[in-house]
Amino acid sequence: MDNRDMIVALTPAERDDALKSLSGWSFDEARGALFRRIEFSDFSEAFGTMTRIAIEAERRDHHPEWSNVYNQLEIWLTTHDAGNAVSALDVELAAKISTFIM
């Protein structure tokens, strides 16, 4: 059995509890995902952070949905293998992403 077969969505209460420890993150009701908008000093800082996130996401085999315009980055985290809902994988990646934000 693949580890992905055991991934389950967090309950709304579990998700809300997890968000209490994730400064700057919220729940995007429309997308059913953890969400964070970050503004950097310039494009290079935004792109450098995206690169660090991409390396970490690839290492975890868990990838964000994101959008970048100049110095702004928007990130949505959801788990396709949990029915496009928030799982522990999203909470863990959000916590790691937060360490990349200066």
C-alpha positions as CSV (number, residue, x, y, z in Angstrom):
1,M,0.0,0.0,0.0
2,D,1.3,3.4,-1.0
3,N,1.4,6.1,1.8
4,R,-0.8,8.3,-0.4
5,D,-3.6,5.7,0.1
6,M,-3.7,6.6,3.8
7,I,-4.0,10.4,3.4
8,V,-7.2,11.7,4.9
9,A,-8.8,15.1,5.0
10,L,-8.7,17.0,8.2
11,T,-12.0,17.7,9.8
12,P,-13.0,21.4,9.9
13,A,-12.1,21.5,13.7
14,E,-8.7,19.9,13.1
15,R,-8.0,22.3,10.2
16,D,-9.1,25.3,12.4
17,D,-6.9,24.1,15.2
18,A,-3.9,23.7,12.9
19,L,-4.5,27.3,11.5
20,K,-4.0,28.7,15.0
21,S,-0.3,27.7,14.8
22,L,0.2,28.9,11.2
23,S,0.7,32.7,11.4
24,G,-0.4,34.4,8.2
25,W,-2.3,31.5,6.8
26,S,-6.1,31.3,6.5
27,F,-8.7,28.9,5.0
28,D,-9.9,29.8,1.5
29,E,-13.5,28.5,1.6
30,A,-14.0,28.8,-2.2
31,R,-10.9,26.7,-3.0
32,G,-11.1,24.5,0.1
33,A,-7.4,25.2,0.7
34,L,-5.0,26.8,3.1
35,F,-4.1,30.2,1.8
36,R,-1.3,32.8,2.2
37,R,-0.6,36.0,0.4
38,I,3.0,37.3,0.8
39,E,4.5,40.6,-0.4
40,F,8.2,40.8,-0.9
41,S,10.5,43.8,-1.4
42,D,11.0,42.9,-5.1
43,F,10.6,40.2,-7.7
44,S,14.0,38.6,-7.0
45,E,13.1,38.0,-3.3
46,A,9.7,36.6,-4.3
47,F,11.3,34.3,-6.9
48,G,14.1,33.2,-4.6
49,T,11.5,32.2,-2.0
50,M,9.4,30.4,-4.6
51,T,12.6,28.4,-5.5
52,R,13.1,27.4,-1.9
53,I,9.5,26.4,-1.7
54,A,9.7,24.4,-5.0
55,I,12.7,22.4,-3.7
56,E,11.0,21.6,-0.5
57,A,7.7,20.7,-2.3
58,E,9.5,18.4,-4.6
59,R,11.3,16.7,-1.7
60,R,8.0,16.1,-0.1
61,D,6.2,15.2,-3.3
62,H,3.5,17.7,-2.3
63,H,3.2,20.7,-4.5
64,P,1.4,24.1,-4.0
65,E,-0.9,25.9,-6.3
66,W,0.5,29.4,-6.5
67,S,0.4,32.7,-8.4
68,N,3.2,35.3,-8.6
69,V,3.0,38.8,-9.9
70,Y,6.1,40.9,-9.4
71,N,6.7,41.0,-5.7
72,Q,3.5,39.2,-4.6
73,L,3.0,35.5,-4.1
74,E,-0.2,33.7,-3.4
75,I,-0.1,30.1,-2.2
76,W,-3.0,27.6,-1.9
77,L,-2.4,24.2,-0.3
78,T,-4.7,21.3,-0.7
79,T,-4.3,17.5,-1.1
80,H,-5.7,15.9,-4.2
81,D,-5.3,12.4,-2.7
82,A,-7.6,13.5,0.2
83,G,-10.4,14.6,-2.1
84,N,-9.0,18.1,-2.8
85,A,-9.2,18.9,0.9
86,V,-6.8,20.1,3.5
87,S,-4.7,17.3,5.0
88,A,-1.8,17.1,7.5
89,L,0.5,17.3,4.4
90,D,-0.7,20.8,3.8
91,V,-0.3,21.9,7.4
92,E,3.2,20.5,7.4
93,L,4.2,22.3,4.2
94,A,2.6,25.5,5.3
95,A,4.7,25.5,8.5
96,K,7.8,24.8,6.4
97,I,7.0,27.6,3.9
98,S,6.5,30.0,6.9
99,T,10.2,29.4,7.8
100,F,11.2,30.7,4.4
101,I,9.4,34.1,4.9
102,M,11.7,36.8,6.3
